[in-house]
Amino acid sequence: MSNSMTINFNNKNYIANYNNQTGYWEVELEAPEIGGIYNANIEYTDFFGQTYDDTQKIQILAEEKIKIENNIVLMWIFDYRDFSLKDILETSDYEINIDEETNANSSIKILKKTEARANDIVVIKKNNEEIYWGKIEEITNEDGKIVYTYSLKYITNIFNQNVILKNEELIKTIGIEDFIAETIKENFIESEDTFLNKTYLEVIVKTHTKLQTTVDNVQNGIFNLHTFMTNCTQSYNLRYDFAIVNKKLVLTIENKELEKELIDTTAQPISNYTEVYETNVVAKVTVLTKEEGEYNLYLLNDRTTTTDKDNENRAEGKTEVVYTEKMEEAKQEALDTMKANSYNHNITFKYYDRYIKIGTPIAIRTKDSKILDTYISAIKITQNKFIEYTCGNIRIDFISKIKKERK
């Protein structure tokens, strides 16, 4: 029997060889991809079959990955009918807007005429990393110049279509994600009008959030799917991620709470910080009917409503007068008018060379040292190193703030 040595490292066994010249046992170990401190478990057996165990710690230094930035921005264009690749183009100038609240356009300038057309799908990459998915709204070219301007909407606008409300019970019984997926399949993938079907589109549901709610933007059994999807992002943290898998456009729907970011506008590399309060409040609606008189609805400070004009919590604001045929329709007419009220408390800022995903919840410390909980609702990316962010409406009592300011 001869001496032998076995080393178990990173869950793999190695046989060491004795070097007569150096008098050491030698072995080549395969380094793990992740750096850190690893145990090497050593088992040595001598001539007499006696076994000895030992453990040695080995430090693995991971090589830092160097990110090479050439700042080249490329746009892939896919045909909206069959998802075939039409072209890959380098942009000469761009302004990318990812905005779930205003649905703003993005603008891309290209120095080449292509076969692209409205509704085609695009992917924009910077330094080979995806930064935007969109659909083409229009392509313009002024006075025969070589510059073509592409106006784009965010890709979820491919579902910007009024559809018939079906399968609403799925929201309560299986999940709101499943309701959206089923609605997409019935209207965009497997509809009876096969000519319009997007057979290249696939929907994957990762979570199933049961909610005791209904679709809130329905009129006469019809609702806009894109509007509903956007509302679900704001209310239920639903995320819509797109990817190309096996030449298919794959949409993943997931209830995903992103990790909260802490933003200190007084300390971090932030510029152009702006805080805006905007209000346009209809506080009273008078509904005139054809033969049954009038109906009055009043807004309260907590944004609920009342028919009691003497309620001590009535909000201040302007009065609107509208008309409807029947008194039974008056309340809904008044509520619809008040739904148009805008309560905006937005913060915008520019962050140097830092990308934060849309929908990320943030705790932001303002210039007057207040801590506000909000989320990233809009992103603007240009050739400038500063990325511009807009925060979604901050949930405070705006009417109370106005009353304080008036005092």
Secondary structure, 3 states (H helix, E strand, C coil): CCCEEEEEECCEEEECEEECCCCEEECCCCCCCCCEEEEEEEEEECCCCCEEEEEEEEEECCCCCCCCCCCCEEEEEECCCCCCEEEEEEEEEEEEEEECCCCCCEEEEECCCCCCCCCCEEEEEECCEEEEEEEEEEEECCCCCCCEEEEEEEHHHHHCCEEECCCCCHHHHCCHHHHHHHHHHHHHHCCCCHHHCCCCEEEEECCCCCCCCCCCCEECCEEEHHHHHHHHHHHHCEEEEEEEECCEEEEEEEECCCCCEEEECCCCCEEEEEEEEEEECEEEEEEEECCCCEEEEEEECCCCEECCCCCCCECCCEEEEEEECCHHHHHHHHHHHHHCCEEEEEEEEEEECCCCCCCCEEEEECCCCCEEEEEEEEEEECCCCEEEEEECCCCCCHHHHHHHHHC
